[in-house]
Amino acid sequence: MVGISAHLARLRAMIGHELVLLPSVSVIVVDEQARLLLVRHAGHRDGWAVPGGAVDIGESPARAAVREIQEETGLRIGSPRLLDVLGGADYEVTYPNGDRVAYVTAVYQAGVAGGRPVPDQEEISELGWFSPAQLPGADLNRFSRALLRATGHLAG
């Protein structure tokens, strides 16, 4: 798992690949043309994803949303607006190294406030902007497909 926090690394050292419940954020970044930013994760090819990541100890979810987008994409976002908090089977992930995570994700939406979109190449290998009409045909991972349906960004 790329980008693992020191806290999670200590936990993993004790429990190995066992399923961990983890608070996270997902950020639906929308540009001035109403397109959504999607990313491909480095190290595993499971389709396009809504960007985001884990909430660090002592960090608010809203702050985590701003930090994750800045770190992974180079973009600064405006004030994130909470859309939903999601969890369950669709939000469980098994990483290529065998680590299993059940995410509870606070889903935010935000506009672009600045920066240049560039994947960090550590956690994110590719970025893409998708219009709402392109989303149904996009190669979305299971997590993001469920998230976009739950928030009304994808029909069905």
C-alpha positions as CSV (number, residue, x, y, z in Angstrom):
1,M,0.0,0.0,0.0
2,V,1.6,3.2,-1.1
3,G,1.4,6.3,1.1
4,I,0.8,4.4,4.3
5,S,0.9,6.5,7.5
6,A,3.2,5.7,10.4
7,H,0.2,4.8,12.5
8,L,-1.1,2.3,9.9
9,A,2.4,0.9,9.4
10,R,2.6,0.1,13.1
11,L,-0.8,-1.5,13.1
12,R,0.0,-3.6,10.0
13,A,3.2,-4.8,11.7
14,M,1.0,-6.3,14.5
15,I,-1.9,-7.6,12.4
16,G,-0.5,-8.3,9.0
17,H,-2.9,-8.2,6.1
18,E,-6.1,-8.5,8.3
19,L,-9.1,-6.3,7.5
20,V,-8.8,-2.8,9.0
21,L,-11.6,-0.3,9.4
22,L,-10.2,3.1,8.2
23,P,-11.6,6.6,8.1
24,S,-11.0,8.2,4.8
25,V,-12.0,11.0,2.4
26,S,-13.0,11.0,-1.2
27,V,-13.1,14.3,-3.1
28,I,-15.2,14.9,-6.2
29,V,-13.3,17.7,-7.8
30,V,-15.3,19.6,-10.4
31,D,-13.7,22.1,-12.9
32,E,-15.3,25.2,-14.5
33,Q,-16.7,22.9,-17.3
34,A,-18.5,20.7,-14.8
35,R,-16.0,17.8,-15.5
36,L,-15.0,15.5,-12.6
37,L,-11.4,14.7,-11.9
38,L,-10.6,11.0,-11.8
39,V,-7.3,9.3,-11.1
40,R,-5.5,6.0,-11.7
41,H,-3.6,4.6,-8.7
42,A,0.1,3.8,-9.1
43,G,1.0,0.1,-8.6
44,H,-2.4,-1.3,-9.4
45,R,-4.7,-1.1,-12.4
46,D,-8.2,-1.3,-11.1
47,G,-9.8,1.5,-13.2
48,W,-10.4,5.2,-12.7
49,A,-11.0,6.4,-9.1
50,V,-12.3,9.4,-7.2
51,P,-9.2,10.9,-5.5
52,G,-8.8,10.8,-1.8
53,G,-7.1,9.0,1.1
54,A,-6.9,8.2,4.7
55,V,-7.6,10.7,7.5
56,D,-4.4,11.1,9.7
57,I,-4.6,11.0,13.5
58,G,-5.5,14.5,14.7
59,E,-6.7,15.7,11.3
60,S,-10.2,16.7,10.4
61,P,-11.8,15.0,7.4
62,A,-12.2,18.4,5.6
63,R,-8.5,19.1,6.1
64,A,-7.6,15.6,4.9
65,A,-9.6,16.3,1.7
66,V,-7.6,19.5,1.0
67,R,-4.3,17.8,1.8
68,E,-4.9,14.7,-0.2
69,I,-5.9,16.6,-3.4
70,Q,-2.9,18.9,-3.1
71,E,-0.4,16.0,-2.5
72,E,-1.7,13.6,-5.1
73,T,-2.7,16.0,-7.9
74,G,-1.0,19.4,-7.4
75,L,-4.4,21.1,-7.3
76,R,-5.7,23.5,-4.6
77,I,-9.4,23.1,-4.0
78,G,-12.0,25.5,-2.6
79,S,-13.8,24.8,0.6
80,P,-14.9,21.2,0.4
81,R,-18.7,20.6,0.9
82,L,-19.6,17.3,2.6
83,L,-22.0,15.2,0.4
84,D,-22.2,11.9,2.3
85,V,-20.5,9.4,4.5
86,L,-20.3,5.9,3.0
87,G,-19.2,2.5,4.0
88,G,-20.0,-1.2,3.5
89,A,-18.9,-4.0,1.2
90,D,-18.4,-1.7,-1.9
91,Y,-15.8,0.2,0.0
92,E,-13.6,-2.7,1.0
93,V,-10.3,-2.9,-0.9
94,T,-7.6,-5.5,-1.1
95,Y,-4.3,-4.0,-2.2
96,P,-1.8,-5.8,-4.4
97,N,0.4,-6.6,-1.3
98,G,-2.6,-8.3,0.4
99,D,-3.5,-5.6,2.8
100,R,-7.3,-5.4,3.3
101,V,-9.1,-2.2,4.2
102,A,-12.8,-1.4,4.9
103,Y,-13.1,2.3,4.3
104,V,-15.6,4.6,5.8
105,T,-15.3,7.6,3.5
106,A,-16.5,11.2,4.0
107,V,-17.3,12.3,0.4
108,Y,-16.7,15.9,-0.4
109,Q,-17.2,18.0,-3.5
110,A,-15.0,21.0,-4.3
111,G,-14.1,23.3,-7.1
112,V,-10.6,24.0,-8.4
113,A,-9.0,27.0,-6.7
114,G,-5.6,26.8,-8.3
115,G,-2.5,24.8,-9.1
116,R,-1.8,22.6,-12.1
117,P,-3.1,19.0,-12.3
118,V,-0.1,16.7,-12.2
119,P,-0.1,13.2,-10.8
120,D,2.4,12.7,-8.0
121,Q,3.6,9.4,-9.5
122,E,3.9,7.9,-6.0
123,E,0.2,7.3,-5.3
124,I,-1.3,8.5,-8.6
125,S,0.0,7.6,-12.0
126,E,-2.6,9.4,-14.2
127,L,-5.3,12.1,-14.0
128,G,-8.3,12.6,-16.3
129,W,-11.2,14.9,-16.5
130,F,-14.6,13.3,-17.3
131,S,-17.9,15.0,-18.2
132,P,-21.0,13.6,-16.6
133,A,-21.9,12.0,-19.9
134,Q,-18.6,10.1,-20.1
135,L,-18.9,8.6,-16.6
136,P,-21.2,5.6,-17.5
137,G,-18.7,4.4,-20.1
138,A,-15.6,5.0,-18.0
139,D,-13.6,2.1,-16.6
140,L,-14.4,3.0,-13.0
141,N,-13.2,0.8,-10.1
142,R,-15.9,-0.7,-7.9
143,F,-15.4,1.7,-5.0
144,S,-15.7,4.8,-7.2
145,R,-18.7,3.4,-9.2
146,A,-20.6,2.8,-5.9
147,L,-19.5,6.3,-4.6
148,L,-20.6,8.2,-7.7
149,R,-23.9,6.3,-7.7
150,A,-24.5,7.0,-4.0
151,T,-23.9,10.8,-4.5
152,G,-26.0,11.1,-7.7
153,H,-23.2,11.7,-10.1
154,L,-23.8,8.4,-11.9
155,A,-27.1,6.9,-12.8
156,G,-28.1,3.3,-12.0
